[in-house]
Amino acid sequence: MELTKNITLGIYLPGETFVHRLDPRTKIIASVILIVLLLFIRSYEAYGIFLIFTAAVIFISGIPPGFALCGLKPMLPVLVLMWIFQLFLYRTPGSDVIFSWWIFSATDTGLHMGNLITLRVLFLFTVTTILTLTTSMVSLTDGLENLLKPLRKIGLPSQELVMTMVIALRFVLILAEELDKIVKAQMARGVAFDRGNFLQKTKKIFPVFLPLFINAFKRAEELIIAMESRSYTGGKGRTKMKTLHLGRVDLAAGLLIFLFSALIVFIIVSIQPQI
């Protein structure tokens, strides 16, 4: 039962591609723009163009497509439930009923909305995964700190905030590894997680979470002790070994994002239906 092999968020794949050479600030801003666009897309035409764009980015960055998408596997049950809820519960005046079962009725608008929300979640995950796969934690931290630096003027501790976000992202993989070890230990003691009905399987999972949370708090305490022993006092007065610079590749990437965003906005305004 390998759990960590399906965790791709937070993993960095080194490379020398066009995407890897981009300044982390460029990649962060581009990812934010793409995520904002996804929140307004409601047409299959726009999602088709978005699919072509993301596939091209994955190809250019040299990331194996199977590895980039394997992180979606743990999300599939949740996505299926979301799709079912939208199918049976979402409806608008004048919507047509596709089929009925007992007290449930599936409508065409519910099917459409379920498809759109599922696609939105899939692309949101893909965009963030591409960002972390092509950007190291150090570069990602430096880029976020630099972008949030103006917020220091209003008293927001940007460095501490970014550090907390990066540690939380890193803990996703760490907790997945801990969960994998605990599950394997339970299976070695004769626990069969794949046997029984839904309630029986759920009951077997509860004893796994207690040691998981204990280990999580233990690791957090060890991290605090390590930071205090090194006299960590926050980001004030700290310098960087490497300074960030925007180059021609960043300008080219910015132009591509602008043209792609303009195309998506045009589709949103003139083509896609209003739901």
C-alpha positions in Angstrom: 0.0 0.0 0.0 2.2 2.8 -1.3 0.8 6.2 -0.3 3.7 8.4 -1.0 4.1 7.4 -4.7 0.8 9.3 -5.4 1.9 12.5 -3.6 3.4 14.9 -6.1 2.5 18.3 -4.5 5.7 19.7 -2.9 8.2 17.5 -4.8 10.8 19.2 -7.0 12.2 17.6 -10.2 15.5 19.4 -11.1 15.9 20.3 -14.8 17.4 22.9 -17.2 14.2 23.5 -19.3 12.7 26.8 -20.2 10.2 26.5 -17.3 12.9 25.6 -14.7 15.0 28.6 -15.7 12.2 31.1 -15.1 12.4 33.4 -12.1 10.2 32.0 -9.2 8.3 35.2 -9.1 7.3 34.8 -12.7 6.1 31.3 -12.1 4.2 32.3 -9.0 2.4 35.2 -10.7 1.7 33.1 -13.8 0.1 30.4 -11.6 -2.0 32.9 -9.7 -3.2 34.3 -13.1 -4.1 30.9 -14.3 -5.9 30.0 -11.1 -8.0 33.3 -11.3 -8.9 32.5 -14.9 -10.1 29.0 -13.8 -12.5 30.5 -11.4 -14.4 32.2 -14.2 -14.2 29.6 -16.9 -17.6 27.9 -17.6 -17.3 26.6 -21.1 -15.8 23.5 -22.6 -14.1 25.5 -25.3 -12.1 27.4 -22.8 -11.2 24.2 -20.9 -10.0 22.6 -24.1 -7.6 25.5 -24.8 -6.5 25.4 -21.1 -5.8 21.6 -21.5 -3.7 22.3 -24.6 -1.8 25.0 -22.7 -1.1 22.9 -19.6 -0.1 19.9 -21.7 2.4 22.1 -23.6 3.8 23.4 -20.3 4.3 19.9 -19.0 6.0 18.9 -22.2 8.3 21.9 -22.3 9.2 21.4 -18.6 10.2 17.8 -19.2 7.9 16.4 -16.5 6.6 12.9 -17.2 2.9 13.3 -17.7 2.1 10.2 -15.7 4.1 11.5 -12.7 2.4 14.9 -13.0 -1.1 13.4 -12.9 -0.5 10.5 -10.5 -1.2 12.9 -7.6 -4.8 13.1 -8.8 -5.4 9.4 -7.8 -6.1 10.1 -4.1 -8.6 12.9 -5.1 -10.7 10.7 -7.4 -13.3 9.6 -4.8 -13.8 13.2 -3.6 -14.2 14.4 -7.2 -16.7 11.6 -8.0 -18.8 12.7 -4.9 -18.6 16.3 -6.0 -19.8 15.4 -9.5 -22.7 13.3 -8.1 -23.8 16.1 -5.7 -23.8 18.6 -8.5 -25.6 16.2 -10.9 -28.5 15.7 -8.5 -28.7 18.9 -6.5 -27.8 21.7 -8.9 -30.7 23.0 -11.0 -31.9 26.2 -12.6 -35.3 27.3 -13.7 -36.1 25.7 -17.0 -33.5 22.9 -16.7 -34.4 19.5 -18.2 -34.5 16.3 -16.3 -32.2 13.7 -17.7 -33.3 10.8 -15.5 -35.0 10.3 -12.1 -34.5 7.7 -9.4 -36.6 7.7 -6.2 -36.5 11.3 -4.9 -33.4 12.3 -6.9 -33.5 13.9 -10.3 -30.5 14.6 -12.5 -30.7 17.7 -14.7 -28.8 18.8 -17.7 -27.6 21.9 -15.9 -26.5 19.7 -12.9 -24.5 17.6 -15.3 -22.9 20.6 -16.9 -22.0 22.2 -13.6 -20.7 18.9 -12.2 -18.4 18.6 -15.2 -17.2 22.2 -14.9 -16.4 22.0 -11.2 -14.6 18.7 -11.7 -12.5 20.1 -14.5 -11.8 23.2 -12.4 -10.4 21.2 -9.5 -8.3 19.0 -11.8 -6.7 22.0 -13.5 -6.2 23.8 -10.2 -4.3 20.8 -8.9 -2.3 20.5 -12.2 -1.2 24.2 -12.1 0.0 24.0 -8.5 1.7 20.7 -9.2 3.6 22.1 -12.2 4.7 25.0 -10.0 6.1 22.8 -7.3 7.6 20.3 -9.6 9.6 23.0 -11.5 10.5 25.2 -8.5 12.7 24.2 -5.5 11.5 25.0 -2.0 14.3 27.6 -1.6 13.4 29.4 -4.8 9.7 29.2 -4.0 10.3 30.7 -0.6 12.5 33.5 -2.0 9.9 34.3 -4.7 7.0 34.5 -2.3 9.0 36.6 0.2 10.0 39.0 -2.5 6.4 39.4 -3.8 5.0 39.9 -0.3 7.8 42.2 0.8 5.7 45.4 0.3 3.2 44.1 2.9 5.9 44.7 5.6 5.0 48.4 5.5 1.6 47.7 6.9 3.0 45.4 9.6 2.5 42.0 8.0 5.4 39.6 8.7 5.8 38.3 5.2 8.9 36.2 5.8 7.3 34.3 8.7 4.1 33.9 6.8 5.9 32.5 3.7 8.0 30.2 6.0 4.8 28.8 7.6 3.2 28.2 4.2 6.3 26.4 2.9 6.6 24.2 6.0 3.0 23.3 5.7 3.5 22.3 2.1 6.6 20.2 3.1 4.6 18.5 5.8 2.2 17.1 3.3 4.9 14.7 2.0 6.2 14.1 5.5 2.8 13.1 6.9 2.1 10.9 3.9 5.3 9.0 4.6 4.4 8.7 8.3 0.9 7.4 7.3 2.4 4.9 4.9 4.7 3.6 7.7 1.8 3.3 10.2 -0.4 1.5 7.7 2.3 -1.0 6.8 2.9 -1.6 10.5 -0.8 -2.2 11.1 -0.9 -4.6 8.1 2.1 -6.5 9.4 0.1 -7.0 12.6 -2.8 -8.6 10.6 -5.0 -5.6 10.0 -6.7 -6.0 6.6 -7.8 -2.5 5.4 -9.3 -3.9 2.2 -11.8 -6.3 3.8 -15.2 -5.7 5.3 -18.0 -3.2 4.5 -17.7 0.6 4.5 -18.2 0.9 8.3 -15.7 -1.8 9.1 -13.1 -0.2 6.9 -13.7 3.2 8.4 -13.4 1.7 11.9 -10.0 0.3 11.0 -8.7 3.7 9.8 -9.3 5.5 13.1 -6.5 3.8 15.0 -4.1 5.0 12.3 -4.8 8.7 12.8 -3.9 8.8 16.5 -0.2 7.9 16.0 -0.2 10.0 12.9 -1.2 13.1 14.9 1.2 12.3 17.7 4.1 12.0 15.2 3.0 15.3 13.5 3.1 17.2 16.8 6.4 15.5 17.7 8.0 16.6 14.4 6.6 20.1 14.9 8.1 20.3 18.3 11.5 19.1 17.0 11.4 21.7 14.3 10.7 24.5 16.9 13.6 23.3 19.1 15.9 23.2 16.1 15.0 26.8 15.0 15.3 28.1 18.6 18.7 26.4 19.0 19.9 28.2 15.9 18.7 31.6 17.3 16.0 32.1 14.6 14.3 35.4 15.3 12.3 36.0 12.1 13.1 37.6 8.8 14.1 41.0 10.0 17.6 41.9 8.9 18.2 38.6 7.1 20.0 38.6 3.7 19.9 36.3 0.7 22.8 34.3 -0.7 21.2 34.6 -4.2 19.3 37.6 -5.5 16.5 37.2 -8.0 16.7 38.8 -11.4 14.2 38.9 -14.3 15.7 37.9 -17.6 14.6 37.5 -21.2 13.0 34.1 -20.6 10.8 35.8 -18.0 9.7 38.5 -20.4 8.9 35.8 -23.0 6.9 33.8 -20.5 5.1 37.0 -19.4 4.1 37.7 -23.0 2.8 34.1 -23.5 0.7 34.3 -20.3 -0.7 37.7 -21.4 -1.7 36.3 -24.8 -3.2 33.2 -23.3 -5.1 35.2 -20.7 -6.4 37.5 -23.4 -7.7 34.5 -25.4 -9.4 33.0 -22.3 -11.0 36.3 -21.4 -12.3 36.7 -24.9 -13.9 33.3 -24.7 -15.4 34.1 -21.2 -16.8 37.4 -22.4 -18.1 36.4 -25.9 -18.6 32.7 -26.1 -19.3 30.9 -22.8 -22.8 30.7 -21.5 -23.9 32.5 -18.3 -25.0 30.0 -15.6 
